[in-house]
Amino acid sequence: MSAGAVPAPAPAPAPASSADAGVRWRLRGGVRLGHDPVRDVGILLHPEGVLLLNDTGAAVLALCDGATGEHAVTRALAGRYASVSSEEVRSFLAELARRRLVEACPAPPERIDG
């Protein structure tokens, strides 16, 4: 590179397609993510009770906004926690879905440019 030359910007990452984003999850109606200040833990409030969460579980659910795909959740957590696998995230969310605390969102409609 010659003196005074400006390096080319890095290419932007390709947008994730709905096919590789994974399932998009959200809390079901009547379910709320919160924090218990006495125990200093995350909690999941639901009509039948309260579920105490560890830090990782609370972080997973904080990202379950109906728009963020399962793979993006795993990538975000991998930057914060030493060992979070996509299988653990999938298993955790599947168990919460079985308990009817989270639900899968329909895929967003395909965008057609043109």
C-alpha positions in Angstrom: 0.0 0.0 0.0 1.4 3.4 -0.9 1.7 6.2 1.6 -1.5 8.1 1.9 -3.7 5.4 0.4 -6.9 4.7 2.2 -7.6 1.0 2.7 -10.8 -0.3 1.2 -13.6 -0.9 3.7 -14.3 -4.4 4.8 -17.2 -6.0 2.9 -20.5 -6.0 4.8 -21.6 -9.4 6.1 -24.2 -11.0 4.0 -27.7 -10.8 5.5 -28.9 -14.0 7.0 -31.7 -15.6 5.1 -34.7 -17.0 6.8 -33.5 -20.5 6.0 -30.2 -20.2 8.0 -31.6 -18.0 10.8 -33.1 -20.9 12.7 -36.4 -20.8 14.6 -37.5 -17.4 15.9 -38.8 -17.6 19.5 -40.9 -15.3 21.6 -42.5 -15.4 25.1 -46.1 -16.5 25.0 -48.8 -14.1 26.0 -49.0 -13.7 29.7 -45.3 -14.6 30.2 -42.9 -11.9 31.3 -39.1 -11.9 31.8 -38.1 -10.1 35.1 -35.6 -10.0 37.8 -35.9 -11.0 41.5 -33.9 -8.4 43.5 -33.9 -10.6 46.7 -32.3 -13.6 45.0 -30.5 -11.4 42.3 -31.6 -13.8 39.5 -33.7 -13.6 36.4 -37.2 -14.9 36.6 -39.9 -15.9 34.1 -43.3 -14.9 35.4 -46.2 -16.9 34.0 -49.8 -17.5 35.0 -49.0 -20.7 36.9 -46.0 -19.4 38.8 -42.4 -18.2 38.6 -39.4 -19.9 37.0 -36.0 -19.0 38.4 -33.4 -18.6 35.7 -29.6 -18.7 35.7 -27.7 -16.0 33.9 -27.5 -17.9 30.6 -31.2 -18.8 30.6 -32.1 -15.2 31.2 -29.8 -14.0 28.4 -31.4 -16.5 26.0 -34.9 -15.3 26.8 -33.9 -11.7 26.6 -33.0 -12.3 23.0 -36.3 -14.2 22.2 -38.0 -11.2 20.7 -39.7 -13.0 17.8 -37.3 -11.5 15.3 -33.9 -12.9 16.3 -33.2 -16.4 15.0 -32.0 -19.2 17.1 -28.6 -19.2 15.4 -28.2 -15.4 16.2 -29.1 -16.0 19.8 -26.4 -18.7 20.0 -23.8 -16.4 18.4 -24.6 -13.6 20.7 -24.3 -15.8 23.8 -21.0 -17.3 22.5 -19.5 -13.9 22.9 -20.6 -13.6 26.5 -20.3 -17.1 27.9 -17.5 -19.6 27.6 -19.4 -22.6 26.4 -22.8 -22.2 24.9 -23.8 -24.6 22.2 -26.6 -24.4 19.7 -27.9 -27.7 21.0 -28.1 -26.4 24.5 -30.0 -23.3 23.4 -32.3 -25.4 21.2 -32.9 -27.9 24.1 -33.6 -25.1 26.6 -36.2 -23.4 24.3 -37.8 -26.7 23.4 -38.3 -27.5 27.1 -39.9 -24.0 27.6 -42.1 -24.6 24.6 -43.2 -27.9 26.0 -44.2 -26.0 29.2 -46.0 -23.4 26.9 -43.8 -20.5 28.1 -42.3 -19.7 24.7 -43.6 -20.2 21.1 -42.0 -20.3 17.7 -42.9 -17.4 15.4 -43.9 -17.8 11.8 -41.1 -17.0 9.3 -41.2 -13.5 8.0 -42.5 -13.2 4.5 -39.9 -13.5 1.7 -39.0 -10.1 0.3 -39.0 -9.8 -3.4 -37.0 -7.0 -4.9 -37.9 -5.8 -8.2 
